[in-house]
Amino acid sequence: MLTLAILGFLYDQPLHGYELKSRITGLTGHVRPVSDGALYPAITRLEKAALLRRRTEPGTGAAPRQTLELTGEGRSELLRRLADPEQAEITDQIRFFTLATFLHQLADPARQAAVLRRRLAFLEAPSSFFYDGDGRPVTAEREPNPFRRGMLLVARASGAAERAWLAETIADLEGAAGAEGTGSHQDR
């Protein structure tokens, strides 16, 4: 997730390390805070892999500032990761939201829709947080514990909202992909 966020934010523009950290923190918030101890080693790994480079600029004080920018290989890597996300980036909500934040960088609406279809398929598969003694999923209606019932009700509402958004967005993207295909045939 951290690598995807770094590549995604740097895809738009070069950033200083503290600006990058601020944007990642804004994206993940208190759910998964990013520390300097995680961010800067990740930046170093990406630099060694030739996916980003540092540029030194004069600072506002005495110390020079390091600006981070993607290389061509870094831009290609982001697009590859967006087009073919790992399963955990589909099934884990926070990772998926990180992926979705940058999915607009993948220019092909059909490929964007394919990623969203994977998330929708995951959400439509039966699941539950809790199971009864017979191994059946416990529904909110059958859950006697009010705290677990609350979790199930919130998950149900959140899941319904996300499924509706996914279905609508997939339809829009497929319409856009169809319009692009139609437009290119008319030009011939």
ChimeraX commands (.cxc) that place a marker at each C-alpha (Angstrom):
marker #1 position 0.00,0.00,0.00 radius 0.5
marker #1 position 2.79,2.42,0.88 radius 0.5
marker #1 position 4.60,1.78,-2.41 radius 0.5
marker #1 position 1.39,2.30,-4.36 radius 0.5
marker #1 position 0.70,5.57,-2.51 radius 0.5
marker #1 position 4.24,6.85,-3.11 radius 0.5
marker #1 position 4.10,6.02,-6.82 radius 0.5
marker #1 position 0.58,7.43,-7.12 radius 0.5
marker #1 position 1.25,10.78,-5.50 radius 0.5
marker #1 position 4.53,11.24,-7.36 radius 0.5
marker #1 position 2.84,10.37,-10.68 radius 0.5
marker #1 position 1.06,13.73,-10.57 radius 0.5
marker #1 position 4.05,15.87,-9.58 radius 0.5
marker #1 position 7.42,15.83,-7.84 radius 0.5
marker #1 position 7.13,16.29,-4.07 radius 0.5
marker #1 position 9.36,16.84,-1.07 radius 0.5
marker #1 position 9.41,13.97,1.43 radius 0.5
marker #1 position 7.38,15.83,4.03 radius 0.5
marker #1 position 4.76,16.79,1.40 radius 0.5
marker #1 position 4.55,13.17,0.31 radius 0.5
marker #1 position 4.16,12.00,3.92 radius 0.5
marker #1 position 1.42,14.58,4.48 radius 0.5
marker #1 position -0.54,13.37,1.43 radius 0.5
marker #1 position -0.19,9.71,2.41 radius 0.5
marker #1 position -1.29,10.54,5.95 radius 0.5
marker #1 position -4.28,12.39,4.52 radius 0.5
marker #1 position -5.19,9.32,2.49 radius 0.5
marker #1 position -4.79,6.70,5.21 radius 0.5
marker #1 position -5.37,8.92,8.24 radius 0.5
marker #1 position -5.46,7.35,11.66 radius 0.5
marker #1 position -6.34,3.93,10.22 radius 0.5
marker #1 position -2.83,3.22,8.95 radius 0.5
marker #1 position -0.50,6.08,9.85 radius 0.5
marker #1 position 2.81,6.29,8.03 radius 0.5
marker #1 position 5.95,6.84,10.04 radius 0.5
marker #1 position 9.28,8.19,8.87 radius 0.5
marker #1 position 10.69,4.77,9.75 radius 0.5
marker #1 position 8.46,3.21,7.08 radius 0.5
marker #1 position 8.35,6.00,4.49 radius 0.5
marker #1 position 12.02,6.80,4.01 radius 0.5
marker #1 position 13.22,3.18,3.68 radius 0.5
marker #1 position 10.43,2.65,1.11 radius 0.5
marker #1 position 11.63,5.73,-0.79 radius 0.5
marker #1 position 15.20,4.39,-0.70 radius 0.5
marker #1 position 14.03,0.98,-2.02 radius 0.5
marker #1 position 12.15,2.66,-4.87 radius 0.5
marker #1 position 15.16,4.81,-5.66 radius 0.5
marker #1 position 17.47,1.76,-5.75 radius 0.5
marker #1 position 14.95,0.06,-8.07 radius 0.5
marker #1 position 15.21,3.13,-10.38 radius 0.5
marker #1 position 11.49,3.90,-9.93 radius 0.5
marker #1 position 12.11,7.35,-8.48 radius 0.5
marker #1 position 14.96,9.81,-8.18 radius 0.5
marker #1 position 15.89,12.58,-5.77 radius 0.5
marker #1 position 16.75,16.06,-6.86 radius 0.5
marker #1 position 18.47,18.48,-4.49 radius 0.5
marker #1 position 17.15,22.04,-4.41 radius 0.5
marker #1 position 18.14,24.99,-2.30 radius 0.5
marker #1 position 16.07,25.06,0.89 radius 0.5
marker #1 position 14.36,28.03,2.47 radius 0.5
marker #1 position 16.83,27.73,5.35 radius 0.5
marker #1 position 20.41,26.55,5.35 radius 0.5
marker #1 position 19.69,22.91,4.44 radius 0.5
marker #1 position 18.98,21.88,0.84 radius 0.5
marker #1 position 15.66,20.15,0.13 radius 0.5
marker #1 position 15.23,16.79,-1.57 radius 0.5
marker #1 position 12.53,16.62,-4.25 radius 0.5
marker #1 position 11.28,13.17,-5.23 radius 0.5
marker #1 position 10.09,12.43,-8.76 radius 0.5
marker #1 position 9.14,9.32,-10.69 radius 0.5
marker #1 position 11.29,7.95,-13.45 radius 0.5
marker #1 position 9.76,6.54,-16.63 radius 0.5
marker #1 position 10.11,3.11,-15.03 radius 0.5
marker #1 position 8.27,4.37,-11.95 radius 0.5
marker #1 position 5.39,5.65,-14.08 radius 0.5
marker #1 position 5.20,2.31,-15.88 radius 0.5
marker #1 position 5.26,0.43,-12.56 radius 0.5
marker #1 position 2.34,2.45,-11.21 radius 0.5
marker #1 position 0.29,1.75,-14.33 radius 0.5
marker #1 position 1.15,-1.95,-14.14 radius 0.5
marker #1 position 0.08,-2.11,-10.49 radius 0.5
marker #1 position -3.16,-0.29,-11.25 radius 0.5
marker #1 position -4.02,-2.53,-14.19 radius 0.5
marker #1 position -3.24,-5.76,-12.34 radius 0.5
marker #1 position -3.58,-5.18,-8.59 radius 0.5
marker #1 position -2.65,-7.84,-6.08 radius 0.5
marker #1 position -5.58,-9.71,-4.52 radius 0.5
marker #1 position -5.01,-7.96,-1.17 radius 0.5
marker #1 position -5.47,-4.61,-2.94 radius 0.5
marker #1 position -8.91,-5.83,-3.99 radius 0.5
marker #1 position -10.02,-7.49,-0.74 radius 0.5
marker #1 position -8.62,-5.12,1.89 radius 0.5
marker #1 position -10.79,-2.00,2.07 radius 0.5
marker #1 position -8.01,0.47,2.93 radius 0.5
marker #1 position -5.72,-0.95,0.24 radius 0.5
marker #1 position -8.57,-0.85,-2.27 radius 0.5
marker #1 position -9.31,2.78,-1.42 radius 0.5
marker #1 position -5.63,3.57,-1.99 radius 0.5
marker #1 position -5.80,1.80,-5.36 radius 0.5
marker #1 position -9.01,3.64,-6.27 radius 0.5
marker #1 position -7.40,6.98,-5.39 radius 0.5
marker #1 position -5.00,6.57,-8.32 radius 0.5
marker #1 position -7.09,4.45,-10.71 radius 0.5
marker #1 position -7.80,7.53,-12.86 radius 0.5
marker #1 position -4.14,7.38,-13.96 radius 0.5
marker #1 position -4.98,4.20,-15.86 radius 0.5
marker #1 position -6.29,5.86,-19.01 radius 0.5
marker #1 position -8.29,2.93,-20.44 radius 0.5
marker #1 position -11.87,2.90,-19.08 radius 0.5
marker #1 position -12.21,-0.82,-19.88 radius 0.5
marker #1 position -9.16,-1.62,-17.73 radius 0.5
marker #1 position -10.47,0.62,-14.93 radius 0.5
marker #1 position -13.81,-1.21,-15.09 radius 0.5
marker #1 position -12.04,-4.59,-14.95 radius 0.5
marker #1 position -10.40,-3.61,-11.65 radius 0.5
marker #1 position -13.72,-2.42,-10.23 radius 0.5
marker #1 position -15.43,-5.64,-11.38 radius 0.5
marker #1 position -12.90,-7.61,-9.31 radius 0.5
marker #1 position -13.79,-5.58,-6.21 radius 0.5
marker #1 position -17.52,-5.98,-6.90 radius 0.5
marker #1 position -17.15,-9.74,-7.29 radius 0.5
marker #1 position -15.33,-9.87,-3.95 radius 0.5
marker #1 position -18.07,-7.85,-2.23 radius 0.5
marker #1 position -20.82,-10.00,-3.72 radius 0.5
marker #1 position -19.33,-13.24,-2.37 radius 0.5
marker #1 position -21.09,-14.33,0.83 radius 0.5
marker #1 position -19.13,-13.47,3.96 radius 0.5
marker #1 position -19.58,-12.62,7.60 radius 0.5
marker #1 position -17.56,-11.57,10.60 radius 0.5
marker #1 position -19.24,-14.13,12.84 radius 0.5
marker #1 position -20.46,-17.70,12.50 radius 0.5
marker #1 position -22.80,-19.77,14.64 radius 0.5
marker #1 position -22.05,-23.20,16.10 radius 0.5
marker #1 position -23.07,-24.89,12.84 radius 0.5
marker #1 position -20.68,-22.75,10.78 radius 0.5
marker #1 position -23.46,-20.61,9.26 radius 0.5
marker #1 position -22.86,-16.88,8.92 radius 0.5
marker #1 position -24.61,-14.87,11.62 radius 0.5
marker #1 position -26.85,-12.10,10.29 radius 0.5
marker #1 position -27.55,-8.85,12.14 radius 0.5
marker #1 position -31.09,-10.06,12.75 radius 0.5
marker #1 position -29.88,-13.21,14.51 radius 0.5
marker #1 position -27.02,-11.62,16.47 radius 0.5
marker #1 position -27.91,-11.18,20.16 radius 0.5
marker #1 position -24.77,-9.20,21.02 radius 0.5
marker #1 position -25.66,-5.51,20.35 radius 0.5
marker #1 position -22.05,-4.57,19.54 radius 0.5
marker #1 position -21.62,-7.35,16.99 radius 0.5
marker #1 position -25.08,-6.56,15.60 radius 0.5
marker #1 position -23.90,-2.97,15.14 radius 0.5
marker #1 position -20.79,-4.12,13.28 radius 0.5
marker #1 position -22.92,-6.28,10.99 radius 0.5
marker #1 position -25.41,-3.48,10.31 radius 0.5
marker #1 position -22.67,-0.96,9.52 radius 0.5
marker #1 position -20.87,-3.48,7.29 radius 0.5
marker #1 position -24.13,-4.24,5.46 radius 0.5
marker #1 position -24.89,-0.56,4.83 radius 0.5
marker #1 position -21.32,0.24,3.82 radius 0.5
marker #1 position -21.18,-2.80,1.53 radius 0.5
marker #1 position -24.48,-1.88,-0.13 radius 0.5
marker #1 position -23.28,1.68,-0.75 radius 0.5
marker #1 position -19.98,0.49,-2.18 radius 0.5
marker #1 position -21.65,-2.12,-4.42 radius 0.5
marker #1 position -24.05,0.54,-5.76 radius 0.5
marker #1 position -21.16,2.92,-6.47 radius 0.5
marker #1 position -19.14,0.17,-8.14 radius 0.5
marker #1 position -22.05,-0.91,-10.37 radius 0.5
marker #1 position -22.77,2.70,-11.40 radius 0.5
marker #1 position -19.11,3.49,-12.08 radius 0.5
marker #1 position -18.56,0.28,-14.04 radius 0.5
marker #1 position -21.59,1.11,-16.20 radius 0.5
marker #1 position -20.24,4.64,-16.78 radius 0.5
marker #1 position -16.78,3.32,-17.66 radius 0.5
marker #1 position -18.17,0.68,-20.00 radius 0.5
marker #1 position -20.27,3.39,-21.67 radius 0.5
marker #1 position -17.17,5.56,-22.06 radius 0.5
marker #1 position -15.19,2.62,-23.44 radius 0.5
marker #1 position -17.99,1.88,-25.91 radius 0.5
marker #1 position -18.19,5.52,-26.98 radius 0.5
marker #1 position -14.43,5.64,-27.53 radius 0.5
marker #1 position -14.60,2.47,-29.60 radius 0.5
marker #1 position -17.49,3.87,-31.64 radius 0.5
marker #1 position -15.71,7.19,-32.15 radius 0.5
marker #1 position -12.57,5.53,-33.44 radius 0.5
marker #1 position -14.58,3.47,-35.96 radius 0.5
marker #1 position -16.33,6.60,-37.23 radius 0.5
marker #1 position -12.98,8.29,-37.82 radius 0.5
marker #1 position -11.83,5.53,-40.18 radius 0.5
marker link #1:1,2 radius 0.2
marker link #1:2,3 radius 0.2
marker link #1:3,4 radius 0.2
marker link #1:4,5 radius 0.2
marker link #1:5,6 radius 0.2
marker link #1:6,7 radius 0.2
marker link #1:7,8 radius 0.2
marker link #1:8,9 radius 0.2
marker link #1:9,10 radius 0.2
marker link #1:10,11 radius 0.2
marker link #1:11,12 radius 0.2
marker link #1:12,13 radius 0.2
marker link #1:13,14 radius 0.2
marker link #1:14,15 radius 0.2
marker link #1:15,16 radius 0.2
marker link #1:16,17 radius 0.2
marker link #1:17,18 radius 0.2
marker link #1:18,19 radius 0.2
marker link #1:19,20 radius 0.2
marker link #1:20,21 radius 0.2
marker link #1:21,22 radius 0.2
marker link #1:22,23 radius 0.2
marker link #1:23,24 radius 0.2
marker link #1:24,25 radius 0.2
marker link #1:25,26 radius 0.2
marker link #1:26,27 radius 0.2
marker link #1:27,28 radius 0.2
marker link #1:28,29 radius 0.2
marker link #1:29,30 radius 0.2
marker link #1:30,31 radius 0.2
marker link #1:31,32 radius 0.2
marker link #1:32,33 radius 0.2
marker link #1:33,34 radius 0.2
marker link #1:34,35 radius 0.2
marker link #1:35,36 radius 0.2
marker link #1:36,37 radius 0.2
marker link #1:37,38 radius 0.2
marker link #1:38,39 radius 0.2
marker link #1:39,40 radius 0.2
marker link #1:40,41 radius 0.2
marker link #1:41,42 radius 0.2
marker link #1:42,43 radius 0.2
marker link #1:43,44 radius 0.2
marker link #1:44,45 radius 0.2
marker link #1:45,46 radius 0.2
marker link #1:46,47 radius 0.2
marker link #1:47,48 radius 0.2
marker link #1:48,49 radius 0.2
marker link #1:49,50 radius 0.2
marker link #1:50,51 radius 0.2
marker link #1:51,52 radius 0.2
marker link #1:52,53 radius 0.2
marker link #1:53,54 radius 0.2
marker link #1:54,55 radius 0.2
marker link #1:55,56 radius 0.2
marker link #1:56,57 radius 0.2
marker link #1:57,58 radius 0.2
marker link #1:58,59 radius 0.2
marker link #1:59,60 radius 0.2
marker link #1:60,61 radius 0.2
marker link #1:61,62 radius 0.2
marker link #1:62,63 radius 0.2
marker link #1:63,64 radius 0.2
marker link #1:64,65 radius 0.2
marker link #1:65,66 radius 0.2
marker link #1:66,67 radius 0.2
marker link #1:67,68 radius 0.2
marker link #1:68,69 radius 0.2
marker link #1:69,70 radius 0.2
marker link #1:70,71 radius 0.2
marker link #1:71,72 radius 0.2
marker link #1:72,73 radius 0.2
marker link #1:73,74 radius 0.2
marker link #1:74,75 radius 0.2
marker link #1:75,76 radius 0.2
marker link #1:76,77 radius 0.2
marker link #1:77,78 radius 0.2
marker link #1:78,79 radius 0.2
marker link #1:79,80 radius 0.2
marker link #1:80,81 radius 0.2
marker link #1:81,82 radius 0.2
marker link #1:82,83 radius 0.2
marker link #1:83,84 radius 0.2
marker link #1:84,85 radius 0.2
marker link #1:85,86 radius 0.2
marker link #1:86,87 radius 0.2
marker link #1:87,88 radius 0.2
marker link #1:88,89 radius 0.2
marker link #1:89,90 radius 0.2
marker link #1:90,91 radius 0.2
marker link #1:91,92 radius 0.2
marker link #1:92,93 radius 0.2
marker link #1:93,94 radius 0.2
marker link #1:94,95 radius 0.2
marker link #1:95,96 radius 0.2
marker link #1:96,97 radius 0.2
marker link #1:97,98 radius 0.2
marker link #1:98,99 radius 0.2
marker link #1:99,100 radius 0.2
marker link #1:100,101 radius 0.2
marker link #1:101,102 radius 0.2
marker link #1:102,103 radius 0.2
marker link #1:103,104 radius 0.2
marker link #1:104,105 radius 0.2
marker link #1:105,106 radius 0.2
marker link #1:106,107 radius 0.2
marker link #1:107,108 radius 0.2
marker link #1:108,109 radius 0.2
marker link #1:109,110 radius 0.2
marker link #1:110,111 radius 0.2
marker link #1:111,112 radius 0.2
marker link #1:112,113 radius 0.2
marker link #1:113,114 radius 0.2
marker link #1:114,115 radius 0.2
marker link #1:115,116 radius 0.2
marker link #1:116,117 radius 0.2
marker link #1:117,118 radius 0.2
marker link #1:118,119 radius 0.2
marker link #1:119,120 radius 0.2
marker link #1:120,121 radius 0.2
marker link #1:121,122 radius 0.2
marker link #1:122,123 radius 0.2
marker link #1:123,124 radius 0.2
marker link #1:124,125 radius 0.2
marker link #1:125,126 radius 0.2
marker link #1:126,127 radius 0.2
marker link #1:127,128 radius 0.2
marker link #1:128,129 radius 0.2
marker link #1:129,130 radius 0.2
marker link #1:130,131 radius 0.2
marker link #1:131,132 radius 0.2
marker link #1:132,133 radius 0.2
marker link #1:133,134 radius 0.2
marker link #1:134,135 radius 0.2
marker link #1:135,136 radius 0.2
marker link #1:136,137 radius 0.2
marker link #1:137,138 radius 0.2
marker link #1:138,139 radius 0.2
marker link #1:139,140 radius 0.2
marker link #1:140,141 radius 0.2
marker link #1:141,142 radius 0.2
marker link #1:142,143 radius 0.2
marker link #1:143,144 radius 0.2
marker link #1:144,145 radius 0.2
marker link #1:145,146 radius 0.2
marker link #1:146,147 radius 0.2
marker link #1:147,148 radius 0.2
marker link #1:148,149 radius 0.2
marker link #1:149,150 radius 0.2
marker link #1:150,151 radius 0.2
marker link #1:151,152 radius 0.2
marker link #1:152,153 radius 0.2
marker link #1:153,154 radius 0.2
marker link #1:154,155 radius 0.2
marker link #1:155,156 radius 0.2
marker link #1:156,157 radius 0.2
marker link #1:157,158 radius 0.2
marker link #1:158,159 radius 0.2
marker link #1:159,160 radius 0.2
marker link #1:160,161 radius 0.2
marker link #1:161,162 radius 0.2
marker link #1:162,163 radius 0.2
marker link #1:163,164 radius 0.2
marker link #1:164,165 radius 0.2
marker link #1:165,166 radius 0.2
marker link #1:166,167 radius 0.2
marker link #1:167,168 radius 0.2
marker link #1:168,169 radius 0.2
marker link #1:169,170 radius 0.2
marker link #1:170,171 radius 0.2
marker link #1:171,172 radius 0.2
marker link #1:172,173 radius 0.2
marker link #1:173,174 radius 0.2
marker link #1:174,175 radius 0.2
marker link #1:175,176 radius 0.2
marker link #1:176,177 radius 0.2
marker link #1:177,178 radius 0.2
marker link #1:178,179 radius 0.2
marker link #1:179,180 radius 0.2
marker link #1:180,181 radius 0.2
marker link #1:181,182 radius 0.2
marker link #1:182,183 radius 0.2
marker link #1:183,184 radius 0.2
marker link #1:184,185 radius 0.2
marker link #1:185,186 radius 0.2
marker link #1:186,187 radius 0.2
marker link #1:187,188 radius 0.2
view
